[in-house]
Amino acid sequence: MKKSLIKNSFKEISKTKRRFLSILIMAFLGVGFYSGLVACSPDMQDSLDKYVDKSNMYDIDVISTLGLTDEDINAIKEIDGVENAYGIQSKDTFINLNDKESICKVIEYNENINKPEVIYGRLPENSDECLLDEKYSYFGSSEENIGKIIKIENEDLDENDNPIFTQKELKIVGIVDSPLYISSERGSSSLGSGSISLYIYCKEDVINLDYYTEIAVQVKGAKELVTNSNEYLAVVNPVIQKIEMIKEERQEARYNSLVNDANKKIDDAQKEYDDKKAEADQELADAEQKINDAKSELDNSENKLNKSEKELNQKEKDVAKQFETAEQQIEQYENQINAMIAQIGMETPEITAQKEQIQKQKKELETQKNTANNQIASGRKEIEDGRKKIKDARKELEENEQEYNDKKAEAEEKLADAQSKIDDARADITKIEKAKWYIQDRTDNTGYSNIFDAIKTMKNISKIFPVIFYLVAILISLTSMTRMIEEERIEIGTLKALGYTNLQIISKYILYAFLACIIGGFLGMTLCFYILPKIVWTLYSMVYTMPHFYMTYRLSIGLMGILIAFICIGGATLIVAYRELKEMPSVLMRPKAPKNGKRIFMERITFLWKRFNFSQKVTIRNIFRYKKRALITIIGIAGCTGLMLAGFGIRDSVIDIPNLQFGEVFKYDTSITLSNTDGLKQINEYLQNNDNVEISKELYASSVTVSNDKLNYSVTVFVPNTSEKFNEVCNLKDAKTGENLEISNEGVIITDKLADEFGIKKDDEITVKSSDDIEYKFKVVGITKNYVDHYIIISKELYESKVGKYKTNMIWVNLKTDDKDTQSKIFEDILNFEGVASVSVMSTFVKAISDMLNTMNYVVVVLIVTSAMLDFVVLYNLANINIGERQREIATLKVLGFYDKEVDNYINKENVIFTIIGIALGLVFGTFLTSAIISSIEIDRLRFTRNILTSSYIWSAIITASFSFIVNKIIHFILKKIDMIESLKSVE
């Protein structure tokens, strides 16, 4: 290209600043929007990857229903492809901070895996220190929490009744973000309301468990790859499959270990019980023997005493008789002596001596009688004393016997209780279910699953919206360059006459377009590589937690954007220039002959045409006169309006999904998960007798796999215990007709998204694979409307006929009250029943899904704003082209005495009409565009509604009309500057 042409090109840029600027802005918007939007997804992916790499987050997480051991860790470490494996302990508990009780997950800090990032403060150095969840905003700002004390409220004990937490109070020394929790969701718990409020990290000696709650696994080579990329999954998935291969053995080993340990403890307890029982039996026998000996001794003593009393009584009788005989003899002897004295008439010395002898005998007899009586009285007293002693001894013996009976009964009760506990423990061993491993990757973490979906959505959006931008850019650039080349028709003819080749002449305009693309493109990509991803991530950060967002200047994407812009704009320039260069130089050097005047269609409708005034007739003529410009203006406005409506439409299509799923489809608000059915009867009685419970429904839920050559989906199967009143907790409506569906024994009901993904229609068969790798085939008798996840509903009879015995493991409950305190009390009561594993509140799931979908709404805001910017540029550019094409016409109007306002109306009436038509067509186009975009960005487990609200149509129209109004105001000042003299000069 000759220097003169290059110089001429730069002069052309200087002369047509507005046109060059408009093309530059189109390139700026097109390349910038393309580059920034396309860069969002990899920037988010890279930032996430750097975060998980820095924190050494697990690639695979293994959880077991019976805990995990060092043997499990070693078994995993021996698997080919495993770099390392770490056992982690955690425990849910109630904590108190600032007089607020909350459910908290306490996690032991491990510097090798899942390392939290300290936002404020430091890492714990002592056992009584901890790190607090940064998102737990109830307690005020993060800095204010440093130094506060967290109290562990409940007494958590292990199976040996030892405290699980070695510390009851923990001092907050740091505020952290955890790689395990990048969303606001903190998981579920078997405590309280069933939802975890926060997490804390503590030193490893704070949690005192004899098992690990999970094993975090790192895969060799995975850290060097971008997380969740195909390359990353190609490295991680084979290791998951290898862990799956050893899990049966490890599950069995853990189960056997627990059962053997439990049996050993019970055997030891039984032996100790038997020894203690034998010892107690011997002690009781000895005590009983002592009591019996004492009884025998007392009986012997009492018998001896009775015998002595009997002998004493007999002796008393004998003595009394002897004394009576002696007294009779003395009395008889006295009578004889008195008779002798009476006979003799005198008392002789001999008689006197005899009388004295008698008196002496009487005294001796009295003395003997008194002595005998004293002896008898003494004997009686000894007997009475003996009886009293025997009575006291017998009372003491009775007390001892009662004490013996009491202690014997107490010992027997304790022994019976101990034996009962041993028997219960033996029975409990038989109830221990087999261990079950859950092998999860990062996508099983709710936060990562959602952010991966968000990244995928951004990637899909970046494939559609920039295309519309570029299409609009092509149209506008084509119009601009066409006008430019037509204006320089004489110059082109002159250059051609001077001997410049077609290629050299074309290169001048290609250079013009190239410079606009390069300058606008580099400015656009430079700014948007940093601004657009940053804006998008700032909006996403309202939901997701990553301390750092890394933006990369992706030159390859930018250059691709510039290349596309240059192909679009340069290609349009090339087509227009080549078309003009077909003419001879002599033809080109003369002004283009005006088109022959002709009547328009409206003029032929005379009764209507004559009713128009002059201004209206001119406007209608100009619309038909400049059909190409009118068409491009309408298409440009329609495209921008359609983009805006698509942005609003995406928002409308996702915003109601949580309410639709958990309001129209699922009508229950609480889900109770059971580990066994031991307390099922009591739970049902509680629910039936609780005035705050509207309805409860038992069912069985399990996870199955539905797959084909390309897809592999995890699907939840629901089996209600009865079909009666199931529609009161789950609304089954035909996806097409909206009619109610009934659960049938002939086949299953599946959700519409699952049916669409696998091309399943009513009366087709669906094949599902259970967790035991057994395949089952079912006939599909209905396809129901659903918005979140995939489900299959099977009747109890059909399930039992094809799969196995029905067993309730879930209860759906609908509460009458919205009072949080009342709900919490109900949840706590339910969790206290035997067999209850957890209570899930649907509002928690609604919030999680809403958070995920709100991130899409934030992106929609960016799309709407950029679409509005494009709308303004398009309107302004087309307005400039319009004025440029009709400058002589406008100058003529001014010469004829038209006022500025009249000139404005002359031009703007056409713009208003084009805007109205463009808006109308844009709303139609936006409706179809929304459907196309929704189909592209709809993720596997969600069904968007494809519903555009009336307000969205109105706002799209208002925004476009507003920009049209603003552009018309700007045009007013441009029209005022048109020089009547210069504009009316001959083009020659």
BELBEL-V372220 format. One line per field, one symbol per residue. psi: psi as a letter, one per 30 degrees, with the letter a starting at -180 (. if undefined). Layout:
psi = ???
//
This chain:
psi = kleeeeeeeeeeeeeheeeeeeeeeeeeeeeeeeeeeefeeeeeeeeeeeeeeeghklekkkkkfgllleeeeeeeffkkfkelkkkkklkklklkkhgkklkkjkkkkjffkhklkkelbllkflfgllkkkffifegaleeffkflkkkjeljkkafggkkekfkfkkkkflklkkffiflfkglllglbffkkelllkllfgekilglkflkkkkkkfefflkkgleeeefeeeeeeeeeeffeeeeeeeeeeeeeeeeeeeeeeeeeeeeeeeeeeeeeeeeeeeeeeeeeeeeeeeeeeeeeeeeeeeeeeeeeeeeeeeeeeeeeeeeeeeeeeeeeegljleeeeeeeeeeeeeeeeeeeeeeeeeeeeeeeeeeeeeeeeeeeeeeeeeeeeeeeeeeeeeeeeeeeeeeeeeeeeeeeeeffklkkkkjjkafffkeeeeeeeeeeeeeeeeffeeeeeeeeeeeeeeeeeeeeeeeegeeeeeeeeefgkleeeeefeeeeeeeeeeeeeeeeeeeeffeeeeeeeeeeeffeljkfkkkkkjieeeeeeeeeeeeeeeeeeeeeeeeeefflleeeefkkkklkkklkleeffiefeeffkleeeeeeeeeefeieeeeeeeeeeeeeeeeeeeeeeeeeeffegeeeeegeedjflfkkkkkflgegeeeeeeeeefkfgkekkkklkklklkklaffljkkkkkkjkflfkgefffjjjkkfefglkkkklffalklleeeeeeghklkflkkklklfghkkkkkkjfkjlklfkaklkkkleeeeffedakkkkgkkkkklfkgkeeeeeeeeeeeffkkfjelkkkffeeeeeeeeefeeeeeeeeeeeeeeeeeeeeeeeeeeeeeeefgeeeeeeeeefgkleeeeeeeefeeeeeeeeeeeeeeeeeeeeeeeeeeeefklegkjlfhkkleeeeeeeeeeeeeeeeeeeeeeeeeeffkjeeefflkf.
//
